[in-house]
């Protein structure tokens, strides 16, 4: 019996043909295909502008630089995320301030953000993460940012197509950042994107990723600011254009798989299942449960041919690279000890989902129920 993987990127003939077209064009590094991808992805997010980057971390740093974050500033963010969220802040010379997360959504807790602002007078921005595909509480975070005159950068690296109140994530703040790593809901191999409605931010971002050139498409040596080489390749953009066309289908499949899995596991009291608060559309980059016996459950699922993952077992301020960063984040600490992600990707069919559910229920010595519930 084949193993059920935690992720399974779907790259097929359309992507291969796009890459072939780019290879035959001779414009491999940057050019019209990248511009097309930027426009199409921005349109998908209902944003005015898109700036493609080499990866999601580059998107975060680019957005922070473009809104003016600099040395001496502090940025309030979550301790419960991939380390790139905080690393991007430090790469700008700024200091991450870690606020605790909500115990139900696992995203930045607005009350904890307000506490962090009360304790730090050098905060210039808030950087929430839409973790696992679920939007953070954007209404309140937008209010806090406006009340305190702060920039708001959304880390939407795991939330392509997620919405809050019907509005796509990435468009609530000054800029939103996405990743196209292979495990994400859509991929370009490696890649990222900054989206924004602010043309000045878009211009500064485009310059920053292209050596400070005034014109993103120019091949001259007119550098008006200091920048990096963080551009996306045309090869990656070609893959992205085809993946973007598939993204709505991918997301619906993930949501269907999540509904089926939740129905099957609803009678397992030892598990806390993912939530989708009213007004928020979860796109299930990960299907993450909480459990007290994580190691035992992982071992059992491994024996049954089901892969799992722990995102993230160590809080960012507890990483060796963050020695000296103080953070009182008890909720995030409990989550790091209890969370476990089960396979949910679009490549799974109903029988795969049922097999995952059966393996979990077998561990807890319970029969599978509810798998035929209305999605």
C-alpha positions as CSV (number, residue, x, y, z in Angstrom):
1,X,0.0,0.0,0.0
2,X,1.4,3.4,-1.0
3,X,2.2,5.9,1.7
4,X,0.1,9.0,2.0
5,X,2.4,12.0,1.8
6,X,2.0,15.2,3.7
7,X,2.5,17.2,0.5
8,X,2.4,16.3,-3.2
9,X,3.0,19.1,-5.7
10,X,1.0,18.8,-8.9
11,X,3.1,19.9,-11.8
12,X,1.9,18.6,-15.2
13,X,1.9,19.1,-18.9
14,X,0.6,22.7,-18.9
15,X,3.5,23.8,-16.7
16,X,6.0,21.8,-18.8
17,X,4.8,23.6,-22.0
18,X,5.0,27.0,-20.3
19,X,8.6,26.3,-19.3
20,X,9.4,25.1,-22.8
21,X,8.0,28.3,-24.2
22,X,10.2,30.4,-21.9
23,X,13.2,28.3,-22.8
24,X,12.6,28.9,-26.5
25,X,12.1,32.6,-26.0
26,X,15.5,33.1,-24.5
27,X,14.2,35.4,-21.8
28,X,15.0,33.2,-18.8
29,X,15.7,35.5,-15.9
30,X,13.1,38.2,-16.0
31,X,10.8,39.8,-18.6
32,X,7.2,39.7,-20.0
33,X,6.3,36.4,-18.5
34,X,7.1,37.7,-15.0
35,X,5.1,40.9,-15.6
36,X,2.1,38.7,-16.7
37,X,2.3,36.6,-13.6
38,X,2.5,39.7,-11.4
39,X,-0.6,41.1,-13.0
40,X,-2.6,37.9,-12.9
41,X,-1.7,37.1,-9.3
42,X,-2.5,40.7,-8.2
43,X,-5.9,40.4,-10.0
44,X,-6.5,37.1,-8.2
45,X,-5.9,38.8,-4.9
46,X,-8.0,41.9,-6.0
47,X,-4.9,44.0,-5.4
48,X,-3.6,46.9,-7.5
49,X,0.0,45.7,-8.0
50,X,2.1,42.6,-7.7
51,X,5.9,42.4,-7.4
52,X,7.4,38.9,-7.9
53,X,10.3,37.8,-5.8
54,X,12.7,34.9,-5.7
55,X,11.0,33.3,-2.7
56,X,8.6,34.1,0.2
57,X,11.3,35.3,2.5
58,X,12.4,37.8,-0.1
59,X,8.8,38.9,-0.4
60,X,8.6,39.7,3.3
61,X,11.9,41.6,3.4
62,X,10.9,43.5,0.2
63,X,7.6,44.5,1.7
64,X,9.1,45.6,4.9
65,X,11.8,47.6,3.1
66,X,9.2,49.1,0.8
67,X,7.0,50.5,3.7
68,X,10.1,52.0,5.3
69,X,11.0,49.6,8.1
70,X,14.6,50.3,9.1
71,X,17.3,49.8,11.8
72,X,16.0,50.8,15.2
73,X,12.4,49.9,14.4
74,X,10.4,47.1,16.1
75,X,7.8,44.9,14.4
76,X,5.2,43.0,16.3
77,X,4.7,39.5,15.0
78,X,3.9,35.9,16.0
79,X,6.3,33.5,17.7
80,X,4.4,30.6,16.2
81,X,5.4,30.5,12.5
82,X,8.2,29.5,10.2
83,X,11.3,31.5,11.2
84,X,11.2,33.5,7.9
85,X,8.5,35.8,9.4
86,X,10.9,37.1,12.0
87,X,14.1,36.7,10.0
88,X,12.7,39.2,7.4
89,X,12.3,41.8,10.1
90,X,15.9,41.3,11.3
91,X,17.2,41.4,7.7
92,X,15.8,44.9,7.6
93,X,17.8,45.8,10.7
94,X,14.7,45.9,12.8
95,X,13.7,44.0,15.9
96,X,10.9,41.4,16.1
97,X,8.6,41.8,19.2
98,X,6.7,38.5,19.8
99,X,3.1,38.7,20.8
100,X,1.1,35.6,21.8
101,X,-1.4,33.8,19.5
102,X,-5.1,32.9,19.8
103,X,-5.6,29.4,21.2
104,X,-8.4,28.6,18.7
105,X,-7.1,30.1,15.4
106,X,-3.3,29.9,16.2
107,X,-2.9,33.4,14.6
108,X,-1.8,36.6,16.2
109,X,-4.0,37.6,19.2
110,X,-5.0,41.3,18.9
111,X,-5.1,41.8,22.6
112,X,-1.5,40.5,22.9
113,X,-0.5,42.9,20.1
114,X,-2.0,45.8,22.2
115,X,0.0,44.6,25.2
116,X,3.2,44.5,23.1
117,X,2.5,48.1,21.9
118,X,2.0,49.2,25.5
119,X,5.4,47.8,26.4
120,X,7.4,48.9,23.4
121,X,7.5,52.5,22.1
122,X,9.6,51.8,19.0
123,X,7.1,49.6,17.1
124,X,6.7,50.7,13.5
125,X,4.7,47.8,12.1
126,X,2.5,44.7,12.7
127,X,3.2,41.5,10.8
128,X,0.5,38.9,11.3
129,X,0.7,35.4,9.7
130,X,-2.3,33.7,8.2
131,X,-1.2,30.3,9.6
132,X,-2.0,27.0,7.9
133,X,-4.3,28.8,5.5
134,X,-6.6,30.5,8.1
135,X,-6.8,34.3,8.1
136,X,-5.8,36.2,11.2
137,X,-8.3,38.5,12.9
138,X,-7.8,41.3,10.4
139,X,-10.6,43.7,11.4
140,X,-9.1,44.3,14.8
141,X,-5.5,44.2,13.6
142,X,-6.3,46.9,11.0
143,X,-7.9,49.0,13.7
144,X,-4.9,48.7,15.9
145,X,-2.5,49.6,13.1
146,X,-4.6,52.7,12.2
147,X,-5.0,53.8,15.9
148,X,-1.2,53.7,16.4
149,X,-0.1,54.8,12.9
150,X,1.7,51.6,12.2
151,X,2.4,49.8,8.9
152,X,0.6,46.5,8.5
153,X,2.3,43.7,6.5
154,X,0.5,40.4,6.0
155,X,2.4,37.1,5.8
156,X,0.1,35.1,3.6
157,X,2.7,32.6,2.5
158,X,0.3,29.8,3.5
159,X,-3.0,31.4,2.5
160,X,-3.4,31.8,-1.2
161,X,-7.1,32.3,-1.8
162,X,-8.1,32.6,1.8
163,X,-10.6,35.4,2.6
164,X,-11.7,37.4,5.6
165,X,-15.2,38.9,5.3
166,X,-15.1,38.0,1.6
167,X,-11.9,40.0,1.0
168,X,-8.8,38.1,-0.1
169,X,-5.9,38.1,2.4
170,X,-2.9,40.2,1.5
171,X,-5.0,43.2,0.8
172,X,-5.9,44.5,4.3
173,X,-2.6,46.2,5.1
174,X,0.0,48.1,3.3
175,X,1.2,45.0,1.6
176,X,0.7,41.2,1.6
177,X,3.4,38.5,1.0
178,X,3.0,35.1,-0.6
179,X,5.3,32.1,-1.0
180,X,5.3,29.6,-3.9
181,X,7.4,26.9,-2.3
182,X,6.6,23.4,-3.6
183,X,4.4,22.5,-0.5
184,X,2.2,25.6,-0.8
185,X,-1.3,25.6,-2.3
186,X,0.3,26.6,-5.6
187,X,4.0,26.6,-6.5
188,X,6.6,28.0,-8.9
189,X,9.3,25.7,-7.5
190,X,10.7,28.6,-5.5
191,X,9.2,32.1,-5.6
192,X,7.2,34.8,-3.8
193,X,5.0,37.8,-4.4
194,X,4.3,41.1,-2.8
195,X,0.8,42.5,-3.5
196,X,-0.3,46.1,-2.6
197,X,-2.8,48.8,-3.6
198,X,-0.2,51.5,-3.0
199,X,1.7,52.4,-6.2
200,X,4.6,54.0,-4.3
201,X,5.1,50.8,-2.3
202,X,4.9,48.7,-5.4
203,X,7.5,50.9,-7.1
204,X,9.9,50.7,-4.1
205,X,9.4,47.0,-4.0
206,X,10.1,46.6,-7.7
207,X,13.3,48.6,-7.3
208,X,14.5,46.7,-4.2
209,X,14.3,43.3,-5.9
210,X,16.1,44.6,-9.0
211,X,19.3,46.3,-7.7
212,X,17.5,49.6,-7.2
213,X,16.8,50.1,-10.9
214,X,14.2,52.8,-11.6
215,X,12.5,50.6,-14.3
216,X,11.9,46.9,-13.6
217,X,12.2,46.1,-17.3
218,X,15.2,48.2,-18.0
219,X,18.6,46.7,-18.9
220,X,20.5,49.9,-18.2
221,X,22.6,50.8,-15.3
222,X,20.5,53.6,-13.8
223,X,20.3,52.6,-10.1
224,X,18.3,55.1,-8.0
225,X,18.5,53.2,-4.7
226,X,20.3,50.3,-3.0
227,X,18.7,47.0,-3.7
228,X,19.2,43.2,-4.0
229,X,18.9,40.7,-6.8
230,X,15.6,39.1,-5.5
231,X,13.9,38.7,-8.9
232,X,11.7,35.8,-9.9
233,X,12.8,34.0,-13.0
234,X,10.7,33.7,-16.1
235,X,10.9,30.0,-15.8
236,X,9.3,30.1,-12.4
237,X,6.7,32.7,-13.5
238,X,5.7,30.4,-16.4
239,X,5.0,27.6,-13.9
240,X,3.1,30.1,-11.7
241,X,0.8,31.2,-14.4
242,X,-0.5,27.6,-14.9
243,X,-0.6,26.9,-11.2
244,X,-2.6,30.0,-10.6
245,X,-5.3,28.7,-13.1
246,X,-5.5,25.5,-11.0
247,X,-5.5,27.2,-7.6
248,X,-9.3,27.6,-7.2
249,X,-9.7,23.9,-7.9
250,X,-6.8,23.0,-5.6
251,X,-8.3,25.0,-2.8
252,X,-11.8,23.6,-3.2
253,X,-10.3,20.1,-3.0
254,X,-8.4,20.9,0.1
255,X,-11.6,22.3,1.7
256,X,-13.6,19.2,0.7
257,X,-10.9,16.9,2.1
258,X,-10.8,18.9,5.3
259,X,-14.6,18.7,5.7
260,X,-14.5,15.0,5.2
261,X,-11.7,14.5,7.7
262,X,-13.3,16.7,10.3
263,X,-16.6,14.8,10.0
264,X,-14.8,11.5,10.5
265,X,-12.8,12.7,13.5
266,X,-15.5,14.8,15.2
267,X,-16.1,12.0,17.8
268,X,-12.5,11.8,18.9
269,X,-12.4,13.9,22.1
270,X,-8.6,13.6,22.4
271,X,-8.2,15.8,19.3
272,X,-8.9,19.5,18.8
273,X,-9.8,19.9,15.1
274,X,-9.1,23.0,13.0
275,X,-11.6,25.8,13.2
276,X,-13.1,28.2,10.6
277,X,-14.6,31.2,12.4
278,X,-17.6,32.9,10.8
279,X,-16.5,35.2,7.9
280,X,-13.1,33.5,7.4
281,X,-12.4,31.1,4.5
282,X,-9.8,28.6,5.4
283,X,-7.8,27.1,2.4
284,X,-6.1,24.4,4.5
285,X,-2.5,24.7,3.5
286,X,-2.3,22.3,6.5
287,X,-4.9,20.4,8.4
288,X,-3.5,20.8,12.0
289,X,-4.9,19.1,15.1
290,X,-4.0,19.4,18.7
291,X,-3.3,16.2,20.7
292,X,-1.7,15.3,24.0
293,X,0.1,12.1,22.7
294,X,1.6,13.5,19.6
295,X,4.6,11.2,19.4
296,X,2.5,8.1,19.9
297,X,0.0,9.2,17.3
298,X,2.8,10.0,14.8
299,X,4.4,6.6,15.3
300,X,1.1,4.9,14.8
301,X,0.3,6.8,11.6
302,X,3.8,6.2,10.3
303,X,3.2,2.4,10.8
304,X,0.0,2.7,8.9
305,X,1.7,4.5,5.9
306,X,0.5,8.0,6.7
307,X,3.0,10.8,6.8
308,X,2.6,13.7,9.3
309,X,4.5,16.8,10.1
310,X,4.9,19.2,13.1
311,X,4.7,22.9,12.0
312,X,6.3,24.2,14.3
313,X,7.8,22.3,17.2
314,X,10.1,25.2,18.4
315,X,8.9,28.7,18.8
316,X,10.9,31.3,17.0
317,X,12.2,33.1,20.1
318,X,13.4,29.7,21.4
319,X,15.6,29.1,18.3
320,X,19.3,29.4,18.9
321,X,19.4,32.3,16.3
322,X,17.1,34.2,18.7
323,X,19.1,33.9,21.8
324,X,18.4,36.9,24.0
325,X,14.9,37.6,22.6
326,X,12.5,37.6,25.5
327,X,8.9,36.5,24.8
328,X,6.1,35.6,27.2
329,X,3.8,33.6,24.9
330,X,2.3,30.7,26.9
331,X,-0.4,29.9,24.4
332,X,2.1,29.5,21.6
333,X,4.2,27.3,23.8
334,X,1.3,24.9,24.4
335,X,0.6,24.8,20.7
336,X,4.1,23.9,19.8
337,X,3.9,20.9,22.1
338,X,0.6,19.6,20.9
339,X,0.0,20.4,17.2
340,X,0.2,17.8,14.4
341,X,-0.5,18.2,10.7
342,X,-2.3,15.5,8.8
343,X,-2.3,15.0,5.0
344,X,-4.9,17.3,3.3
345,X,-3.4,18.2,-0.1
346,X,-5.4,18.4,-3.3
347,X,-3.8,15.1,-4.6
348,X,-5.8,13.1,-2.0
349,X,-9.1,11.4,-3.0
350,X,-11.9,10.3,-0.7
351,X,-10.4,6.9,-0.1
352,X,-7.1,8.5,1.0
353,X,-8.8,10.8,3.4
354,X,-10.8,7.9,4.8
355,X,-7.6,6.0,5.3
356,X,-6.1,8.8,7.2
357,X,-9.2,9.1,9.4
358,X,-9.3,5.4,10.0
359,X,-5.7,5.3,11.1
360,X,-6.2,8.1,13.5
361,X,-9.4,6.6,14.9
362,X,-7.7,3.2,15.2
363,X,-5.0,4.8,17.4
364,X,-7.7,6.0,19.7
365,X,-9.6,2.7,19.4
366,X,-12.7,4.4,17.9
367,X,-14.7,3.6,14.8
368,X,-14.7,6.0,11.9
369,X,-18.0,8.0,11.7
370,X,-19.4,10.8,9.6
371,X,-17.3,10.4,6.5
372,X,-20.3,10.6,4.3
373,X,-21.5,13.9,5.9
374,X,-22.5,16.7,3.7
375,X,-19.5,18.8,2.8
